Amino acid sequence: MLPFQSGDGFSGQSERPGLNSHNKAILLCALFGAGFILAAILHFLLAGLDQQTESWIFAEAAFVSHSLLNKITLMGEAFLLAPISLIFIAWWAGKKEWDKASGMALSVFGGGLLTLIFKLVFQSPRPNLVTGQVYTMNFGFPSGHAVMSILFWGFLTYTLVRAEPRKRLRQVIVVIAAGIVLAVGMTRLMLGVHYPVDILGGWMLGAMWLVLSILIVNILTAQRPEIATFYRVLKS
């Protein structure tokens, strides 16, 4: 269970999160943020080692079908996950679950914008290992696929876990989501389109923004009575 609050649904549907829960979430944001900063520093300090590591991974993965890798990497593709996110948002809005809809929107689309900003700030080149096999259109650090896989599958997992009373099934959901995120990151390396630090930075940035997005929605609905009332009126 993530350290925001217990029970089903978002705030306004179950018990309020305690200050301690919010503090844990803020600590997680700080840790993931520090991880992202560390990845950015390593990106500049260990550029040579990063290139050697990526070349080795790409060479070792030569026997794996690129067609298969491209299919797996789609699970972190922004152009696919964005419309799917809109479907979830529309579905939750149709059920008047505005807190979930706003949480998904903030997480996925806010995180996508943040990723684009950081890409433009760092303007990091991608590995020059593959030509014509994988289409890439922007800079490398942080990896957009790594970020988006964390944001989409992470938020979806959060909503599923909170609604599932069986502990074993909650654990299965978390393991599956973690497996997807890990697989997406590995495919980006095996396809030769990212350096390891790009993936690490993407995971750290995605995790930080996911926690922050969930925290914002929970704080607004739990600590601001007028917003909690607004959500309840929308649901009525």
N, C-alpha and C positions, 0 to 999 in steps of 0.2 A: 504493500500500500504506500502510495506516495505521501510525503509529509505535508499535506495541506489540510485535510480534514477527513473525518470518517463518515461512513454511511453512504446512502445512495444519492446520486445526483450531485448538483452543485449547491452552493450556498443558497439558502432560502428554502431548500427541500429537506435538509437534515440539520444536525446540530452545527453550531457555529464553530469555526476553527479557532483554537486558542492562539494566544500570542506566541506560545512556544512553537506551534506548527508554522506560523509565519516566519519566525526567526530561523527555523530549519530551512525553509524554502529560500530565504534570503542568503543563508550560508551556502546553499547549493549553487545559487546564482553566482555568488562571489568565487566559489571554487571553480566552476566551469568557466567563468570569465577569466580567472587567473590562468586556467589551462589554455584558453584561446590566446592570451597574451604570450604565454610561454611558447606555444606553437609558432606564433608570428616571429618571435625572437629566434627560435631554432631555424625557421625558414631562411633567415638571413645568415645566421652564424654557421649552419651546417649544410649550406647549399650543395657543396661537393659531395658530401656523404649521402645526402638525400638523392642526388642524381645517380650515384652508384647503386644505392639500394633499389631504386625504381628500375634501373636497367636490369639488375639481377632478378627482381620479381617478374618483370616482363619476359625475360628469357626463360625462366623456369616455368612460366605459364603458357609457353608457346604451343604445348600439346593440347590445351583446352580450346574447344570450339569457340570462336569469336561470336558466332551466331547465338550460342547459349549464353555467353557473357553479356551480350547486348540485351537479351531478353531479361536477364536478372537485373541488370542495371536500370531497366525501365522503372523498377519499383522505387527509384529515387529521382526520376525524371520530372522536373518542374512542370513541363508542358503537359504531362499526363496527370500528375497529382493535383495541379491547380483546378482543372475542371471537375475532377472527382471530389475535391474539397468543396467546390461550389454545390455539387449535388448533395453532399452531407449537410451543408449549411442550409440549403433550401428545404431539405427533409426535416431538419430540426426546427427550422422556422415554421414549417407547416404544422408541426406538432406543438408549436409555441414554446419550444425549449430554447429560448433566446440566449440563455447563458452558454449553452453548448455551441450554438451557432456563432456567437460573438467570440468565444474562445478559439474555435477552429479558424475563424477569419483572422484574428489577431496573430495566432501562432503561425499559420502557413503563409499568409500574404504579408504580414509584418516582417516575418523572418526572411521571406524571399527578398523583400526590399532591402533589409539590412545586409543580406549576403551580397546583393548587387553593389551596395555602397562600399563594402569592404573590398570587393574585387577591384573596383575602380580606384580605391585608395592605394592598394598594394600593387596593382597592375603586374601580377606575377605571371611569367611565361609558363606554359605547360611543357611537359617532356616532348622532345622531338624524336619520338620512337616509331610512331605510326603515321602513315600517310594514306588518306583515302578510305580507311576502314571505319573510323569513328568520327562523327561530325562534332566538332567543338567550336563554339562561337564566342567565347570570352576568356577572361583570365583564369588562372588556376587556383589561387589562394583567396579565400577558403573554397573547398569543393562544394558546389551547389547541390550535387546529388547527396553528399553526406549530410548537409544541413537539412535538405528537404525530407530525407528519409527519417531523420530524427523527429522533425516537426510533425509530419503527417502521421506516421505510424505511432509516434509517441503520444500524440494527443488522442488518437483513436483508441490506443491501448488504455490511456487514462480513463476515458469514458466507459470503456467496456469493463475494466477492472472494478470501477466504483459501483457498477450496476450488478456485478456478479457476486453472489453470496458465498459460493464454494471456493475455498482457498486453493485447492488443487487446480481448478480450472483457471483461477486468476494467475497462478504461477505458469501454467501452460501458455496463456495469452502473452505474458511478459517475455517468456523464452522465445516464442515465435517472433514477436516484434523485434527483440534484440538480434535474433538470427537474421532477419531481413535487413536491419541496419548494418550489421557486420558484413553480410553478403554484398550489399550495394557498395560499401567502401572497398572491399577486396576486388570487386569487378573493375572499379575505376583504376586500381593499380595494375591489375592483370591486363587491362585493355591498353595500358600505357598512356593514359590521358591525364594522370595526376601523380604528383609526388606524395610519399607517405605523410609529410607534414601538412599537405593540403587536406588530406582526409582527417587527420587528427584535429586540425583547426576547424574543419567543418563540423565534426562531431561535438567539439567543445562549444562552438557558437550556437549550434542547433539546440544542444541540451540547455544552455544558459537561457536562450530565448523561450524555449518550451516551458521551463520552470517559471520564468518571469511572466509569461502570458497567462498561465494557469493561476499564478499568484494574484495577478492584477484582477482577473475575473472574480476570484474568490473574495478578495478584499473588498472590491466594489459592492458585491452583492451581500456580503456579511456585515461589513462595518458601516455601510452607508444605508440606513433604513429606507431613504427615499428611492434608492436604486433597487433595493430588494423588493420594495412595494411595486415599483415600475415593472419588474420582471413578473411578479405575481399577477398584476393587472393584465399584462400581455398574455399570460397563460390562461386567464379566466375566459 
